[in-house]
């Protein structure tokens, strides 16, 4: 047999520093009975998007971006060494848009029911996946609250276009899964929503903070105040991070880019703080289209969002 020198399996011929571990190296497949602090699952669904979107490619892109980060936080001294369970991706049918949303619900329901982790991260996908994920997650609790980082309300009616990426939170409210007063929206931008949906948010008691509010008051102050009130009303809190909450300069890979949004430091600080609360147990990251991204900038921010979520949970314990 010919001896091949210097050859490794595809993808493994990369530089390795003996002292450095990259976050992606922590990902391990789930085995029945396995238990961890953190677990992830991919929801590669974007055919319900009302605009062109390749967000179905985002779970893989975000996982790849984890290779950009080490496991060590120099600011806090925390070094992640424990494995992160990776359940892989939910299967998506090429044409069955409605069925895929039910499939997401069923797949994520099964994943959550394993109790394989204390904290969950779901990688979308467009924002339609949040309806399936939050509905499945809520089955384990009497009441759930949601903190939504987003430029859009995502409270569109279903009659005009079906269950799209613009409807998840209206559907959750109308399904009785989520009370309007337990939905906190942060980062809503001017000229991205219709008056009718602003009216609907007010009618349902949704707590809305616009970008103008964030210019006047720190996101950290807002989160501390609202999370304290929310935690008194619900059993568990779920974070939903739509990456288009960021200004287009920081998230060029979002289908709905626009000016006047958050900068990446602001979002990372918000997720970090929110994750420290004991009732925060899950998060999704949505609305990245890697096919239009620039040098994986948006996926790299998303991977950093994951790390700030994990760091916040670690420091909040």
URKA-V35640 format. One record per helix or strand of 3 or more residues. SS is the DSSP state (~ for helix, > for strand). FROM is the first residue (numbers start at 0). LEN is the number of residues. If there is no record, write none. Layout:
SS & FROM & LEN
SS & FROM & LEN
This chain:
~ & 22 & 4
> & 26 & 3
> & 35 & 8
~ & 54 & 14
> & 83 & 6
~ & 96 & 17
> & 116 & 8
~ & 128 & 10
> & 143 & 6
~ & 167 & 7
~ & 179 & 3
> & 182 & 6
~ & 194 & 10
> & 206 & 4
~ & 210 & 6
~ & 218 & 13
> & 235 & 7
~ & 242 & 3
~ & 263 & 12
> & 279 & 7
~ & 296 & 20
